[in-house]
């Protein structure tokens, strides 16, 4: 509902520079204008509404994902690596002139 174009998501509703934004989503086609900011991840099925066609959700099973290799643990590892690379390589460079997208 925060999108400014129907069936599309964009960074135009996010304050700040596009070069500093990382997007996590399980749907690539809705990010046409900002694909370079997108990290495509597997769909996370915690709530029942996200599992209409794919079985039971984690909440219905009354369990959580595996802490070591679940979807959220995997993407957290990716985000930590991006953070380290972005800030370590940018030492001495103004934040406003850095770009997370190549990372």
C-alpha positions as CSV (number, residue, x, y, z in Angstrom):
1,X,0.0,0.0,0.0
2,X,3.0,2.3,0.3
3,X,3.9,1.9,-3.3
4,X,3.5,4.7,-5.7
5,X,2.9,2.5,-8.8
6,X,0.5,-0.4,-9.0
7,X,2.1,-3.9,-8.8
8,X,5.6,-2.3,-8.4
9,X,7.7,-1.7,-5.3
10,X,10.2,1.1,-5.3
11,X,12.7,3.1,-3.2
12,X,10.9,6.3,-3.9
13,X,9.0,5.9,-0.6
14,X,12.2,5.3,1.4
15,X,14.1,8.4,2.6
16,X,17.7,8.4,1.7
17,X,19.8,7.6,-1.3
18,X,19.2,4.5,-3.4
19,X,22.9,3.8,-3.3
20,X,22.6,3.0,0.5
21,X,19.6,0.8,0.3
22,X,19.5,-3.0,0.4
23,X,16.2,-4.7,-0.5
24,X,15.2,-8.2,0.7
25,X,12.3,-9.7,-1.2
26,X,11.1,-13.0,-2.6
27,X,9.6,-11.5,-5.7
28,X,11.9,-10.0,-8.3
29,X,9.5,-8.7,-10.9
30,X,8.0,-6.0,-8.5
31,X,11.4,-4.3,-8.2
32,X,11.9,-3.4,-11.9
33,X,13.4,0.1,-11.1
34,X,15.7,-1.1,-8.3
35,X,16.8,-4.6,-9.2
36,X,20.4,-3.6,-8.4
37,X,19.3,-3.1,-4.8
38,X,17.5,-6.4,-4.5
39,X,18.7,-9.5,-2.8
40,X,16.3,-12.2,-3.8
41,X,15.6,-14.6,-1.0
42,X,13.4,-17.6,-0.5
43,X,9.9,-17.0,0.8
44,X,9.6,-17.1,4.5
45,X,6.6,-19.1,5.6
46,X,6.0,-18.2,9.3
47,X,2.4,-17.1,9.1
48,X,-0.4,-19.1,7.6
49,X,-1.3,-16.4,5.0
50,X,2.0,-16.9,3.3
51,X,1.4,-20.6,2.7
52,X,-1.8,-20.7,0.8
53,X,-0.4,-23.2,-1.8
54,X,2.6,-24.6,-0.1
55,X,1.6,-26.6,3.0
56,X,1.6,-25.6,6.6
57,X,3.3,-22.5,8.0
58,X,5.8,-22.6,10.9
59,X,3.3,-21.0,13.2
60,X,0.7,-23.7,12.4
61,X,3.4,-26.3,13.1
62,X,4.2,-24.5,16.4
63,X,7.9,-24.3,15.5
64,X,10.4,-22.0,14.2
65,X,13.0,-22.5,11.5
66,X,16.4,-24.1,12.2
67,X,18.6,-21.5,13.8
68,X,21.7,-22.5,11.8
69,X,20.4,-22.8,8.2
70,X,16.9,-21.4,8.0
71,X,15.9,-18.7,5.6
72,X,16.4,-15.9,8.1
73,X,19.7,-17.2,9.4
74,X,21.0,-17.5,5.8
75,X,20.0,-13.9,4.9
76,X,21.4,-12.6,8.2
77,X,24.7,-14.1,7.2
78,X,24.5,-12.4,3.8
79,X,23.6,-9.0,5.4
80,X,26.5,-9.3,7.8
81,X,28.9,-9.9,5.0
82,X,27.6,-7.0,3.0
83,X,27.8,-4.7,6.1
84,X,31.4,-5.7,6.7
85,X,32.5,-5.2,3.0
86,X,30.6,-1.9,2.7
87,X,32.0,-0.4,5.8
88,X,35.5,-1.9,5.7
89,X,36.1,-0.9,2.1
90,X,34.6,2.6,2.7
91,X,37.0,3.6,5.5
92,X,38.0,7.2,5.0
93,X,35.3,7.7,2.4
94,X,32.2,9.8,3.1
95,X,29.1,7.7,3.5
96,X,27.2,9.8,1.0
97,X,29.7,8.8,-1.8
98,X,29.5,5.1,-1.1
99,X,27.3,2.6,-3.0
100,X,26.2,-0.7,-1.5
101,X,24.8,-2.1,-4.9
102,X,28.2,-3.4,-6.2
103,X,28.8,-5.2,-2.9
